[in-house]
């Protein structure tokens, strides 16, 4: 591991200031992803800024009926929060489908959004990876890519975003709040927060260098049946092959975001409009232009079947 | 030409099992390495060192965490409990005694992490933290076998003592329940 100096930030904007001022600076809160990557030499910060203890671990009701989730709220605390369980069960379910109890006790809201891909070619420093070493190539394109993305990919990267939480937040129309070194704030729709890989897969979000997340806000609850269904290789403690985050209203309309298929939580609003026509119609629209490999082509079918099961559960009708 | 940065050291105080320890550590030192290599508390085990096996599980402020994925310097001001702080060979913690009674281990390597995790699982259920297998998110969490299995999924046991581990936890849970 590369040696680093360690400092506790005094505020979120101070943390943003340090990010802008020191080229090798990284923020740490839970550390559950960052420290793993530092041990492997994939992340090599020379200055580590601890953002725990800044009061960013609050969950507050918003005047409009929505919810504001602090950047440093632990995944466990968020999943156990009474309003999240009652009014945003999709989010609680997604959180509880991810990682293990120990990891959820440390992992934070912002860290979950900013976690890196689990692509094995990203993790193996002997392999080319445009995300880890820009310009070195992509080992996954022609490699063992069963778990990789099928939509929104580029010839430079077919990695997926590994989060469950973010998929639910995408379906819930979440917004990310940020602060910069000079104290200016902005809000970014989660839909626009993560980038597609394009020619720069190492740039994963729209955050500026001196900018950090302070909170995620949810609009007022939308009701409906909220189901998060994650399909994985073992029953617990594994990343998704495919996940479906669905909010289905009594009239059959709704919204669906998909995990495990793209470089970001995948939601196509035009596909939502096709939801009343069933899983096949939705999947055709949502995965239009999919580029699969022999190893991961099964994900198209898996999305449709998983969604069919979810819709059947939500509406009480037999899968179509 | 950039040169390799020199190691950086920090002086910190760690509260482990109720005792204060003053340590000067390389900032890169994980909590696990601080416990094992500096405080010689070798009960917490290094299985994978990457947060995949759970053998390094300890309690920080009463919550189970992976000591391999947190830095010692980040844990100043917290109360850390390791397997050594739970019981002694003469006075076992009830969870330790239950693991012995139910053969909840074979080689024993994952056991300190299993026991720390198991104690925290019962506390999480008591505090009404839901899990992936909780049917109704608005009802209090229950101590079913399925719940225990799901909540313990971050602790791997290559000897596959899983059924006996769940038996041990169930016994402690039922005694706390007064049943």
Contacts between the chains, C-beta under 8 A, distances in Angstrom:
chain1	res1	chain2	res2	distance
A	1	B	28	4.8
A	2	B	4	7.7
A	2	B	5	6.5
A	3	B	4	7.9
A	3	B	5	4.6
A	3	B	6	6.2
A	3	B	7	4.6
A	3	B	8	5.4
A	3	B	26	7.4
A	3	B	27	7.2
A	3	B	28	6.5
A	4	B	5	7.4
A	4	B	8	6.5
A	4	B	27	5.9
A	4	B	28	7.1
A	5	B	8	5.1
A	5	B	27	6.9
A	6	B	8	7.2
A	6	B	10	6.2
A	6	B	27	4.6
A	6	B	71	7.5
A	6	B	73	5.2
A	28	B	71	7.7
A	28	B	74	7.1
A	31	B	69	5.9
A	31	B	70	5.5
A	31	B	71	6.7
A	31	B	74	6.8
A	32	B	51	6.0
A	32	B	66	7.2
A	32	B	69	4.9
A	35	B	30	7.2
A	35	B	68	7.9
A	35	B	69	4.9
A	35	B	70	7.1
A	35	B	71	6.9
A	36	B	50	5.2
A	36	B	51	5.8
A	36	B	69	6.3
A	38	B	28	8.0
A	39	B	49	6.8
A	39	B	50	6.8
A	40	B	50	8.0
A	46	B	5	5.5
A	48	B	27	7.2
A	48	B	71	7.8
A	50	B	73	7.9
A	50	B	74	5.8
A	52	B	74	7.0
A	76	B	63	7.8
A	76	B	124	7.8
A	76	B	129	6.0
A	79	B	129	7.3
A	79	B	130	6.3
A	80	B	127	7.6
A	80	B	128	6.9
A	80	B	129	4.6
A	80	B	130	6.4
A	85	B	130	6.6
A	85	B	137	4.1
A	85	B	138	6.0
A	86	B	137	7.5
A	86	B	138	5.7
A	89	B	137	5.4
A	92	B	130	6.6
A	92	B	137	5.6
A	93	B	132	7.8
A	93	B	137	7.6
A	96	B	130	6.2
A	96	B	131	5.8
A	96	B	132	4.5
A	96	B	134	7.6
A	97	B	132	5.5
A	99	B	154	7.5
A	100	B	54	6.9
A	100	B	153	6.0
A	100	B	154	2.5
A	100	B	155	7.9
A	101	B	64	6.3
A	101	B	117	7.1
A	101	B	120	7.2
A	101	B	121	6.8
A	101	B	124	6.8
A	101	B	131	7.9
A	101	B	151	5.5
A	101	B	152	8.0
A	101	B	154	5.6
A	102	B	51	7.9
A	102	B	54	6.4
A	102	B	57	5.7
A	102	B	64	5.0
A	102	B	65	5.6
A	102	B	66	4.8
A	102	B	117	6.8
A	102	B	154	5.1
A	103	B	51	6.4
A	103	B	66	6.8
A	103	B	69	7.7
A	103	B	154	6.7
A	105	B	63	4.8
A	105	B	64	6.2
A	105	B	65	5.6
A	106	B	65	5.4
A	106	B	66	7.4
A	106	B	69	7.1
A	106	B	70	6.7
A	235	B	150	7.9
A	235	B	153	7.7
A	236	B	132	6.5
A	236	B	149	7.9
A	236	B	150	5.5
A	236	B	153	3.6
A	237	B	153	4.3
A	237	B	154	5.7
